[in-house]
Amino acid sequence: MSARAVMVLGTTSGAGKSWLATALCRWYARQGLRVAPFKAQNMSNNARVVPGLQGRAGEIGSAQYFQALAARVPPDVRMNPVLLKPEHDQRSQVVLLGEVRPDLAEMPWRERSEQLWPAARDALQVLLASHDLVVIEGAGSPAEINLQASDYVNLRTAREADAACLLVTDIDRGGAFAHLYGTHQLMPPADRARLRGFVLNRFRGDARLLSPGPEQLQAMTGVPTVAVLPMWRGHGLPEEDGVFGDAPTGGAWGLRVAVVAYPRLSNLDEFQPLRGLDGVRLVWAREPAQLEGADWIVLPGSKHTGADLAWLRAQGLDVPIARHAAQGRPVLGLCGGLQMLGGSLLDPQGVDGGVAGSAPGLGLLPLRTRFEANKLLRPVQAHFGKLSGCWSALSNVAVEGYEIRHGRSEATAATARPVLVHADGHAIGWQQGSVLGLYVHGVFESPAVLRALFGAGVPALDEVFDGLADFIDRHFSPGVLNRLAGA
């Protein structure tokens, strides 16, 4: 082991671990260090296709993908060796070193953790041996005492890497000092000694009003508060999990894009560029009224297409979607959303969420989808063909993205025109009237697509990463970041 390790722990999920780890990756990379990100296990339906082992493509959580780009290194499956992709409340698909492992999905949680830890540990050791610094992200909280014996993502990883740790909390939620103190006290004494600093994230107001809280907390724990990070909503980095927040983005006027927010929606990070576009208002729709007045309706990806389609119908969302399409207004389906737009979904092996069966689609594209056990993972570089009507601006536009799916679709009528074709000759996008279905994720991350559809763009990711690094450079106490890395 040659590298130093800096680890970001959190008092809760959503405290800001992913955001801070990404900023640290770029900050340390700008110091000339060879940096790699690592998260032993991630639970997310936001994933990216990256090079895997033995020359095969694999997948990792989107957060580690962006952290690798921030660190200026190629993403690798070892940066997130275990990815759990929730399919419903009591079942997750298990991805180990980039590949789906159905056998592990059937194991009890604690037993499975013991099986997964050796692979995660070995991946960590490879990164430590080949880099100067590894920036590690924890999961949830390290103080879940009911899980500590089998939790390998937080303290076991910190010990293995001999990591210097930060503990971040979301002060905007309230109770920040209690969260920090309670987490500190519930950690084993030897692990508390790894804590080098507390970080107060998403602070609004005058930082002088925090006193004497940080001083009293340090007196009780011996750990200083090393950063107070102001609330910053427009930093440009996608949220790791979940919908970005129920408040619409953008102003009251402009193009209103309604994204259907079913329970198992996936790959939401691909909508981040729309949040930053002037003249675009992004809203999340869970009930019919939230589709009223929409210019576009988007059906995003899904980790359990059949269940999310049933939910969509139960909510009554199918009727306004069909009415929107009948009026010649744009409807876009991405991956699982494309499958829902078709005529039928066939799943004889129970690949989609573990339950075999079939279901009718929304019937807005004449497609038939069959789910297969082998998952298709691949990057995409292609050009749209000729599109018509409301989608004509995409004609001949280059698109880059990725495919990550079990479903395979085929047209059942000539009215479904293939408008995007993979280099292998298979159609991966179809249009009928105002309805467009694409199997490519990341479409809105293509600058050419944004220019064609909206006549504008958003800052490049490299600018976003540099902005994050500048932000923590301003708000961390002088010298702290260098000391964490042993400089």
N, C-alpha and C positions, 0 to 999 in steps of 0.2 A: 504494500500500500504506500503510494507516494504522495497522493493529493491531500490537501486539507479539505475539510467539509464544513459548510455553513448550512444550518437547518432552520427552516421557518416552521414553527409550531403555532397552533391557534387555540384560543380558548373555546371556540365553537366552529362549526361549519359556517362558511360564509364570512369569516372574520377578515379575509383579505390575504390568505396565504399564497394563493396562485399569483395574484397581482404582484405581491411583494417579491416572490421568488423570481418572477420574470424580470422585474426591475433589477434585482441583484445580479442576475445572469448577464444583463447588458453592462451594468456598472463595472463588474469585475472583468468582463471581456475587454472593456475599454482601457483597463489597466495593463493590458498585454498578457493576461493569463489565459491559459487553455481551460475553458470552463465547460462543464456538462451539467445538465439538470438531472434530477432523479426523484421519482416518487414510487415507492415500493408497490403500492396498490392504489388504484384510482377507481372510484365508482362514478361512472358518467356515461351518458349516451351520446356525448360529443366526442368523436374520435376522428383520427386522421390516418391515412395510408402512408406508411413509411417502409424503407427497406427492412426486411426481416432476416432471419437466419437461413443458411443454406440457399441463399439467392431468391427466396420467396418473399413476396410482399407480406407485410404484417400491419397491425394497427396499434396505436397508442392513444391515450387521452389527449384531447386537443390542447390542454394546458401545457403538457410536456412538449408537445410539438412546437408551440409558440415559444416556450422557454428555450428550446434548442436553437430556434432561429435567433432569439435575442442573444444567445451565447455565441452565435456565429459558427455553429457546428451542425453537421447534418443530423437530422432526427434519426433515432435508432430505437428499436424495440426494447433495448436494455434500459432505456431512460424511464420506462414505465412497464416493468416486466409483468405486472398483473393488472388487468383492466376488467372490472365487473360492469356489465351493461344490463341494468334492470329491465326485465320484461314484464313483470307485474310485482305486486307488493311482496311476494314471498319467493321470487325466483329471479336469478340473474344469469345471463350468459357469462361464462368465464373465459377470458382471453389470456393465455399464458405465452409470454414472449412473442406476442403478435398473432397467435393462432388460437382458434376456438377449441376449447376442451370440454366436450359434453360430459365426460366422465367426472370431471371435477365439479361440475354444476350440481351433480346429484349427491355430493358429499355433505355431511353436517358442517356448519360454519367453522367450529373450532378445530375439527379434524382436518378440514381443508386448509386452514391457515398453516398448520404444521407441515402440510405437503407443499405449500407454496413458498414458504420462507426460504428454503435452500436455493431455489431458483432466483428469488429476489436478491438474496445475499450475494450469490455469484455474480449477478448482473452489476450490483453495486461495486464489487471488488474489481471488475473489469474497468469500470469507469474511473475508479480511484487510481488504478494503475496506469491509466493512459491520459490523465489530465492533471493540471495543477490544482484545480479547485472543483469540487462538486457542490452545487447548490441543491439542497434536498428540501422537498416539500412534505410536510406531514399531512395527516388526514383527520378531519374532525377535531377531536381534542385528545391530548395524551393523558387526561385525567379521568377517563371512563374506567373506574376501578372494577366494574364488572367484566371488562374486556381486557384488562392489562395483561393477563397471563397469556393470551393468545394474539394480542395486537402486535404485529411485526412492522407496522407502517410508521409508528412514531418512535417510541423509546428504544425498541430493539434495533431499529435502523440507526438511531443516534449513537448507540453504543458501538455498533459494528463499524461506523465511520469515524468514531471519536469526534463527533460534530460539536462545534460551537453553536449554541441555539439562541434564536430569538423567539419570543412569545408575543404574538400579535392579537389584539382584541378590537372589536368594532365598538367604539365609544358612542356612536350614533344610536345604538340600540339601548343604551343606558346600562348601568351596573358594571362598567368596565373595571373599576378597581376591585370589586368583589370577584369578577371573573378571573382577573389576573392572580389575586391572592389565593382564591380557592384552588385554581389549577396548580399553582406553585405548591400549595400544601398537600395536595393529593398525589403529587409525583413522589416517587421514592427519593430519599435524601441524596443518593449518589447521582440521580438524574437531575435533581434541582441544581446541582453544582455545574451542570452544563449550560444553564441559562445565563447568557451574557447581557441580556437587555430585554425590557418590555417595550412594545410599540403600540401606541394609541392610534388607531386608524379611523379615518372618516370623521375627523373633528371639525365641528362648526362653531365659530365664535372666537373669543379672545383667549389665547392659550395661557395668558397670565392668570386666568380664573381657575386653572387646574390646581394651582398651589393652594395648600400644602400637600395635596394628594400624592403626587409622585415622590415627594420627600418622605412622607410617612410610609408609603409602600416600600421604599428602599430600606427604611429603618427596620421594617418588619421582616423583610425577605433577604436583604443584602443585594438585591438586583436593581440596577438603575433603570429609569425610563430613558431610552436612548433616542426616541423619535416620537414626535407628534405630527402625524400626517393629516393635512387638511382634507376635507371632503373634495373629491375631484371626480365628477361624473363623466367628463368628456375626455378621458385619457386615451380612448381609442382601442383598448384591449377588450376582446370578447369576455363576457362572464363565463366562468368555468361550467356552471350547471344552471339549469332552470331558465325560466323566462326572465328577461332583463329587468322586470319590474312591471307592475300593472299600469303605471302612468304612461300614456302615449309619448313617443319621442317626436321631436320636431315641433313646429309651430301649429297653430290652429288651421292654417291654410296650406295648400299644396296638395300633392298626390297622396292620397290616403291608402296605405297598404295594410290590409288586415291579414294577419297570420293566424290560422286556426291552431289554438293551443290545446291539443288533446293531451291526455295524461302521459303518454309514452313518447312524446315528440322527441326528435333527436337532431343532432348536428345544428343546433341553434346558433353556434358561433358564426355560421356562414351568413347570417343576417346582420352582423356587426356593421358592415359598410353602409347599409341602409340607415342605420341610426345616425351616421355622421353626415348624411347628405342634406344640404339645404333644399327645402322644397319638398321633402318627403316626410310624411307623418306615419310612423309605424305603430300599429296597435295590435293587441292580442285578443283574439275572439274565442270566448267559451260559451256564448249564447247568441241566439239569432240577432238580437238587437245590436250587438257589437259589429255585425256585418253590414248594418244599414249605412248607406252613404259611402261605402268603400269603393275606391276606384279599381283596385286590384284585390283579389282574394288569393291567398297562397296557402296550399296544403304542404306542410314541411315533411321531412323524414319522420319515420316512426320505428321504434324498436319492436312494436307489436302491432303490425298493420291491421290485422283483423279485429283486435279488441278496440283499437282507436277508431276504426271505422264504425263499429257498433256504438261506441260512445258518441261519435259525431251524429249518428242518426237519432240516438236517444235524446240528445240535446236539441234536436230539431234543426240542426245546422245544414242538413242536406237540402232542405227546401230553398233557403235563400241562395245557396251555392248554385243550384240548378237554375234558379231564376236569373241570377247574375250572368251565367253563361248564355242563357236563352236571349238575353238582352244584348248579346255581343260584346260584353265587357270582359276584361282579361281575368282568366283563372289560370294559375300556375301550380302544378304539382311537382314536387321534388322527391325522387326515390319512392319512399312509402306513400307520399302524396300522389305520385303518378299512379301507383298501384290502386289506390282508392278510386281514382278517376276512371279506371277501366270498367269492363263489364263483369268480370268475375275474378275471384281469388281462390286458387286451388292449393290446398296444403295437406296432402294425404299422409305425410310423415310427422305432422305436428312441429315443423321447423320454426314456424312463426309463433313464438310464445309458448311452445310446448303442448299445444292442443291441436289435434288433427281435425280437419274439416274443410268446408268451403263456404264461400259467401258471395253474394252479388255485390259488385262495385256500384259506384254512383252512375255509371253508364254515360259519362260525358266524353270518354274516349273509347273507341272500339278496340280494346286490348284485353287479352287474357293473361293472367299472371299465375305462374306455378312456382311454389317455393321449393328449393332444393337444398340438400344438406350442406353442400360445399359453398362456402361463402366466397363471393367474388370481390377481390380487393385489387385495385389498380389505379394508377394515375391516369388522367385523361388530358390529351392535347388534341383539339379538333377544331373544325370550322362549322358553323351553322350553314345549312343549305339555304334555299329560298323560303322565307316565311311570308305569310300574308296578313293583311288586316292589322290589328293592334300590335302584333309581334313582328311586323315587317322590318323594323329597325335593326333586328338581330341578323338579318340576312347577310351571309358571308362573313360574319364577325368571328374572330378567333376566341376560343374559350379554353381555359385551363381549370382543372378541378380533379375530382377523384370519385371513384365508385366504391361503395362498401355495402353489399347487399346479398341476400339469399334468393330473392325473387328474380325470375326470368320472365320477360313479357314478350308477347308477339301480337301483331295486329290481326284483328278478325274481320276487318273491312278495309276497302281501299280508301275510304274517307279519312282514315288515320294516316296522314302523310309523314313519312320519316323525314325529320328536319335536322337531325344530328346523328352522325354515323361514326362509330369507333373505327380505328385503323384496321381492326380485324374484320370489318365489313358488317358488323351487327348494329342495328339501329339502337340508339340510346336516347332518342328524343322524338316525340310525335306531336303533331298539331292537328286539331280539328276545329275549325272556326276560331273562336276566341280562347279555346282551351289548349294549353301547352303543357306537356308532361316531359320531364327530363330525369334521367337517371344520374346526372352529374351533380355532385355536391360542389359548392364553392363557386358557383356561377357569378355571384355578385362580388367575388374577390378579383375577378378579371377586369382590369382597367378598361379594356375595350368594350366590355359589356356595359359597364357603368356609363361610359361616354355615349354608347348607342342608345341606351334606354332613358338616361336622365340628363345627358349633356354635361355631366360633371364627374368629378372624382373625389376621392378621399385621400388623406395622407398615406404614403407608403408605410408598410409595417416597420421598416427601418427607422423612419421618423418617429413612429409611435414608441419603439423601444428606446430610442435616444431620449425622448421626452420623459419616459418613466425613470431612466437613469438620472437625468438632470433633477427630477423631482426629489428622489431620495437623497441625492447629493446635497440639496438645499436643506432638507429637513431632518437628516440624521445628525446627531452631535458630531463635531469634528473628530476625525480619527477613528471613529467606531468601526466603520466598514473595513478599514485596513487592519485593525486589530483582530476583528473576527476571522480574517483570512490568515492571520499569523504574520502579517507584514510588519 
